[in-house]
Amino acid sequence: MAAGVTRSVRNLVPGKYRGVAVAQVDSPLDVSSLARHFRGREAYRRTRFIVARNGERTAIVRVRKQSDEPLFAPITDVELIAAADECAYLHRPDVDTGVPSALAAAALAQAPGARAVVVQGRYEHVNFIVGPAPLRVTVREVAPPQPPKLLDQARRVLQVTETLPPTELVPDVVRLADLAARRPSGRYLVPCRGSGFDPPGARTSYLDERPPREPWTLVGCERSQQIHEWFYGERPDGIDICPRTRPAIDGPLLTKCCLFEQGIVVESGQVTVPWGASLAQVGEALAALAEAWEPAWAPA
Ligand SMILES: [Zn+2]
């Protein structure tokens, strides 16, 4: 372990104007050698971090310059952010290194145990993460469809969002077929054909087609019960599929509810989106979770 390295750093990711330079050096990668190497050298105005490489070994330093005004200024101060024995270097042309969640995912998958991971990624851009510890968000959904919609939307948002802290999704997906199996029936009613639910050996009808009433079991949500009551004047035997009605858990939770039609709802650091949430709403929800659970995080 190198002297001068702050151990408690978590999820440090240089942001949009990340100012990360890469330098090949001949000197050893300890802090005093790096200080000797860089002090007095000119660095570009935006450079705040230098990934120093000696052969296959990599260290990361933060540098301060005499001034940030001119195009180049001499480096005055060198701080070791990650020592060579704790720093991995990955070449992953598929990873957008401006996206903290993508950096964290690559780091944990390909350099598990490394405290700092430098990624040479998409467009050959180089960025790094120190102390990858993504916020783990449980996503409660039902399937089909496959992939489950809310989980897929959240993944897609995280793939392109540069402003959220490193976030990892933990799927908690219940299959409609498993829910239905708890209440075996020869006749099921589901909200629409889009639910993709059609168990063998049973007849399945679709509520949105307003079929003639039968003694079916409704595999749906509270809203479907309400629609059924509107159509047929009564509530049927049913299995509630709404992810929001599952037993409470602690921690960051993203889920959806059939009864929510407008905006997202944040309660105790958990977020519910409307059943038909847009990508923008899912982005809002992830931002609300980050605000609740990682309020201090910001790009470095
Ligand atoms: Zn609901």
Boltz pocket constraint, residues with backbone or C-beta under 6 A from the ligand:
constraints:
  - pocket:
      binder: B
      contacts: [[A, 221], [A, 222], [A, 242], [A, 243], [A, 244], [A, 245], [A, 256], [A, 257], [A, 258], [A, 259], [A, 260]]
      max_distance: 6.0
